[in-house]
Amino acid sequence: MEEKIKFETAKLAKEKGFDWEVTEGFTKDGRIFICSKSSGFFPKECRRPTQSLLQKWLREVHNIHVFATLFSYPNEYDSCIYIKDKEPIIKGINFTYEEALETGLQEALKLILNK
């Protein structure tokens, strides 16, 4: 099962213009809800995509490549962010692949100018 992004990441993604259709979202106070076009608040609230969908959006819309890589065995991962014609950004040590990817997604979103 694919990991969904955390509330803090969802708020950043909304701020930066993420608007792809997803099946879950967050209310303003961080509660999770199932999205539907009939719900009335689906288009306005924070969307909760999978990490891989947000990763794809960053790559396709902003040409920012984010991934996690094994730093040292057994359980240390780096977040790597690549932007064309710039030096890679490497962030911290995390204990799971998903934590490292989440960190990378947050850092990549911070690089995008506000909409």
C-alpha positions as CSV (number, residue, x, y, z in Angstrom):
1,M,0.0,0.0,0.0
2,E,1.3,3.4,-0.9
3,E,2.1,5.9,1.9
4,K,-0.2,9.0,2.0
5,I,1.4,12.4,2.8
6,K,1.2,14.0,6.2
7,F,-1.0,17.0,7.1
8,E,2.0,19.4,7.1
9,T,3.0,18.3,3.6
10,A,-0.6,18.6,2.4
11,K,-0.8,22.2,3.6
12,L,2.5,23.0,1.8
13,A,1.3,21.3,-1.4
14,K,-2.0,23.3,-1.4
15,E,-0.1,26.5,-0.9
16,K,2.1,25.7,-3.9
17,G,-0.8,24.9,-6.1
18,F,-1.2,21.1,-6.0
19,D,-4.7,20.4,-7.4
20,W,-4.7,16.9,-8.8
21,E,-7.7,14.8,-8.1
22,V,-7.3,12.4,-5.1
23,T,-9.5,10.2,-3.0
24,E,-8.7,11.7,0.4
25,G,-8.2,15.1,1.9
26,F,-7.7,16.9,5.2
27,T,-10.0,19.3,6.9
28,K,-8.6,22.6,8.2
29,D,-8.0,20.9,11.6
30,G,-6.2,17.9,10.1
31,R,-8.9,15.3,10.1
32,I,-8.9,12.9,7.1
33,F,-12.0,12.7,4.9
34,I,-12.9,10.7,1.8
35,C,-13.2,13.0,-1.3
36,S,-16.1,13.0,-3.6
37,K,-17.4,15.6,-6.0
38,S,-20.7,15.6,-4.2
39,S,-19.2,16.6,-0.9
40,G,-19.1,20.3,-1.6
41,F,-15.7,20.9,-0.1
42,F,-13.5,18.5,-2.2
43,P,-12.0,21.2,-4.4
44,K,-11.2,23.7,-1.6
45,E,-9.7,21.6,1.2
46,C,-6.1,20.2,1.4
47,R,-5.7,17.1,-0.7
48,R,-4.0,14.0,0.6
49,P,-2.2,12.3,-2.3
50,T,0.1,9.4,-2.0
51,Q,3.8,10.3,-1.7
52,S,4.4,8.9,-5.2
53,L,1.6,11.1,-6.8
54,L,3.0,14.2,-5.2
55,Q,6.5,13.1,-6.3
56,K,5.1,12.8,-9.9
57,W,3.4,16.3,-9.7
58,L,6.7,17.9,-8.6
59,R,8.5,16.1,-11.4
60,E,6.0,16.9,-14.2
61,V,4.8,20.4,-13.2
62,H,8.0,21.8,-11.6
63,N,10.8,19.6,-13.0
64,I,11.9,18.8,-9.4
65,H,12.9,15.2,-8.8
66,V,12.6,13.9,-5.3
67,F,13.7,10.5,-4.1
68,A,15.0,8.6,-1.0
69,T,18.2,6.6,-1.1
70,L,19.8,4.3,1.3
71,F,22.6,6.2,3.2
72,S,24.0,3.4,5.3
73,Y,23.0,0.0,6.3
74,P,20.8,-1.0,7.9
75,N,18.2,1.8,8.4
76,E,19.4,5.2,7.4
77,Y,18.0,7.0,4.3
78,D,18.7,10.4,2.7
79,S,16.2,12.6,1.0
80,C,17.6,13.7,-2.4
81,I,16.2,16.6,-4.4
82,Y,17.4,17.3,-8.0
83,I,16.5,20.3,-10.0
84,K,17.9,20.7,-13.5
85,D,21.2,22.6,-13.7
86,K,21.6,22.8,-9.9
87,E,23.5,20.9,-7.3
88,P,21.5,18.2,-5.6
89,I,20.1,18.9,-2.2
90,I,20.5,16.1,0.4
91,K,18.5,16.3,3.6
92,G,19.1,14.5,6.9
93,I,19.1,10.9,8.0
94,N,15.7,9.2,8.4
95,F,15.0,5.7,9.6
96,T,12.5,4.6,6.9
97,Y,12.3,5.2,3.2
98,E,8.9,6.8,3.7
99,E,10.2,9.3,6.3
100,A,13.0,10.2,3.9
101,L,10.7,10.7,1.0
102,E,8.3,12.8,3.1
103,T,11.2,15.0,4.2
104,G,12.3,15.4,0.5
105,L,8.8,16.3,-0.6
106,Q,8.4,19.0,2.1
107,E,11.8,20.5,1.2
108,A,11.0,20.4,-2.5
109,L,7.7,22.1,-2.0
110,K,9.5,24.9,-0.1
111,L,11.6,25.6,-3.2
112,I,8.5,26.5,-5.3
113,L,7.5,30.1,-5.3
114,N,4.1,30.7,-3.9
115,K,1.2,30.8,-6.3
